Amino acid sequence: MSNTTTTTAPNTITSANQNEIISRVLVAIDGSDSSMNAADNAISI
């Protein structure tokens, strides 16, 4: 059984199991504005 996680809006994540707690988030950073925004969003989670 696999859980599917999709991003539906900024800072909103839906999961097949709503009781899961996110313990780690991996974000690739290449120095672009988009990747820095992704890192900022990941930190705020």
MARFIBA-971771 format. One record per residue (C-alpha): x negated, y negated, z; residue in one letter; residue number from 1. Coordinates in steps of 0.2 Angstrom, whole numbers, m for minus. Example, Ala and Ser with C-alpha at 12.3 -4.5 7.8 and 13.67 -1.06 7.14 Angstrom:
residues 2
m62_22_39_a_1 $
m68_5_36_s_2 $
END
This chain:
residues 45
0_0_0_m_1 $
m7_m17_m5_s_2 $
m2_m34_1_n_3 $
m1_m48_m12_t_4 $
m6_m65_m7_t_5 $
m2_m80_m18_t_6 $
m4_m99_m16_t_7 $
12_m107_m20_t_8 $
8_m125_m15_a_9 $
m7_m134_m6_p_10 $
m9_m127_11_n_11 $
5_m115_9_t_12 $
1_m97_8_i_13 $
14_m83_7_t_14 $
10_m65_10_s_15 $
19_m48_9_a_16 $
17_m47_28_n_17 $
21_m63_36_q_18 $
14_m57_53_n_19 $
m4_m56_47_e_20 $
m17_m68_54_i_21 $
m30_m75_43_i_22 $
m46_m72_51_s_23 $
m58_m77_37_r_24 $
m57_m87_21_v_25 $
m70_m86_7_l_26 $
m72_m101_m5_v_27 $
m84_m103_m19_a_28 $
m92_m120_m19_i_29 $
m101_m127_m35_d_30 $
m101_m145_m30_g_31 $
m86_m150_m41_s_32 $
m72_m160_m33_d_33 $
m60_m146_m35_s_34 $
m71_m134_m26_s_35 $
m74_m147_m12_m_36 $
m55_m149_m10_n_37 $
m53_m130_m9_a_38 $
m66_m130_5_a_39 $
m58_m144_14_d_40 $
m41_m134_13_n_41 $
m49_m118_19_a_42 $
m56_m127_34_i_43 $
m40_m134_39_s_44 $
m32_m117_39_i_45 $
END
